[in-house]
Amino acid sequence: MQQVLVLLIGLGAAGYAVWYWLPEAWRKPLGRVHESLAAAPSCSACEAGCSGCSKAGDAPTPVPSKNRTIPITLQPPPDR
């Protein structure tokens, strides 16, 4: 019984992963089966619904850090 449950959970996770990375052009025909299948996956970390998740190049440019970086050089210990 436990193996069947693990198999069902694994199949569900694999199906979701395939749907999540499915291109939008391939997801649209699934909207004929059920309209929620054509919707783009949402980012749970975004409060605004993350409408730009499936678009490339919309990522914000990172803000440069104001902290100064100092390189550290490690020296071998002196011979005794």
C-alpha positions as a LaTeX table, in Angstrom:
\begin{tabular}{lrrr}
\hline
Residue & $x$ (\AA) & $y$ (\AA) & $z$ (\AA) \\
\hline
Met1 & 0.00 & 0.00 & 0.00 \\
Gln2 & 2.84 & 2.36 & 0.86 \\
Gln3 & 4.50 & 1.71 & $-2.51$ \\
Val4 & 1.30 & 2.59 & $-4.38$ \\
Leu5 & 0.99 & 5.84 & $-2.45$ \\
Val6 & 4.63 & 6.74 & $-3.14$ \\
Leu7 & 4.11 & 5.93 & $-6.83$ \\
Leu8 & 1.04 & 8.19 & $-7.03$ \\
Ile9 & 2.84 & 11.06 & $-5.29$ \\
Gly10 & 5.87 & 10.62 & $-7.58$ \\
Leu11 & 3.71 & 10.57 & $-10.72$ \\
Gly12 & 1.87 & 13.67 & $-9.56$ \\
Ala13 & 5.12 & 15.51 & $-8.88$ \\
Ala14 & 6.57 & 14.48 & $-12.25$ \\
Gly15 & 3.39 & 15.57 & $-14.05$ \\
Tyr16 & 3.47 & 18.95 & $-12.33$ \\
Ala17 & 7.16 & 19.43 & $-13.19$ \\
Val18 & 6.46 & 18.67 & $-16.86$ \\
Trp19 & 3.49 & 21.08 & $-16.91$ \\
Tyr20 & 5.48 & 23.79 & $-15.08$ \\
Trp21 & 8.25 & 23.84 & $-17.69$ \\
Leu22 & 5.95 & 23.27 & $-20.64$ \\
Pro23 & 6.17 & 26.12 & $-23.19$ \\
Glu24 & 3.17 & 28.42 & $-23.29$ \\
Ala25 & 2.44 & 27.47 & $-26.91$ \\
Trp26 & 1.99 & 23.85 & $-25.84$ \\
Arg27 & $-0.07$ & 24.74 & $-22.75$ \\
Lys28 & $-2.65$ & 26.78 & $-24.69$ \\
Pro29 & $-4.29$ & 23.76 & $-26.42$ \\
Leu30 & $-4.78$ & 22.21 & $-22.97$ \\
Gly31 & $-7.17$ & 25.10 & $-22.25$ \\
Arg32 & $-9.77$ & 23.28 & $-24.36$ \\
Val33 & $-9.76$ & 20.47 & $-21.80$ \\
His34 & $-9.90$ & 22.79 & $-18.79$ \\
Glu35 & $-9.18$ & 26.53 & $-18.73$ \\
Ser36 & $-6.91$ & 26.31 & $-15.69$ \\
Leu37 & $-4.56$ & 23.97 & $-17.58$ \\
Ala38 & $-3.69$ & 26.77 & $-20.03$ \\
Ala39 & $-2.74$ & 29.20 & $-17.26$ \\
Ala40 & 0.93 & 29.93 & $-16.71$ \\
Pro41 & 2.40 & 28.57 & $-13.49$ \\
Ser42 & 2.48 & 31.14 & $-10.72$ \\
Cys43 & 5.42 & 32.02 & $-8.55$ \\
Ser44 & 4.42 & 31.57 & $-4.94$ \\
Ala45 & 7.09 & 34.01 & $-3.79$ \\
Cys46 & 5.59 & 36.89 & $-5.80$ \\
Glu47 & 2.77 & 38.84 & $-4.21$ \\
Ala48 & 1.67 & 40.45 & $-7.50$ \\
Gly49 & 0.98 & 37.12 & $-9.21$ \\
Cys50 & 4.33 & 37.15 & $-10.99$ \\
Ser51 & 2.91 & 37.86 & $-14.42$ \\
Gly52 & 6.37 & 37.91 & $-15.99$ \\
Cys53 & 7.56 & 34.49 & $-14.82$ \\
Ser54 & 7.34 & 32.80 & $-18.22$ \\
Lys55 & 8.89 & 35.72 & $-20.13$ \\
Ala56 & 12.63 & 35.76 & $-20.71$ \\
Gly57 & 14.58 & 38.93 & $-20.15$ \\
Asp58 & 12.18 & 40.59 & $-17.72$ \\
Ala59 & 14.38 & 40.02 & $-14.70$ \\
Pro60 & 15.32 & 43.19 & $-12.83$ \\
Thr61 & 18.94 & 44.24 & $-13.04$ \\
Pro62 & 20.80 & 43.57 & $-9.82$ \\
Val63 & 21.77 & 46.57 & $-7.72$ \\
Pro64 & 25.52 & 46.73 & $-7.13$ \\
Ser65 & 26.54 & 46.28 & $-3.54$ \\
Lys66 & 27.93 & 49.28 & $-1.68$ \\
Asn67 & 30.12 & 47.03 & 0.45 \\
Arg68 & 33.81 & 47.01 & $-0.37$ \\
Thr69 & 35.28 & 43.63 & $-1.29$ \\
Ile70 & 38.74 & 42.79 & 0.02 \\
Pro71 & 40.50 & 39.70 & $-1.38$ \\
Ile72 & 42.04 & 37.34 & 1.14 \\
Thr73 & 45.24 & 35.49 & 0.23 \\
Leu74 & 46.07 & 32.35 & 2.19 \\
Gln75 & 49.73 & 31.65 & 2.88 \\
Pro76 & 51.16 & 28.25 & 3.79 \\
Pro77 & 52.34 & 27.95 & 7.38 \\
Pro78 & 56.05 & 28.68 & 7.96 \\
Asp79 & 58.41 & 25.69 & 8.20 \\
Arg80 & 59.71 & 24.98 & 11.68 \\
\hline
\end{tabular}
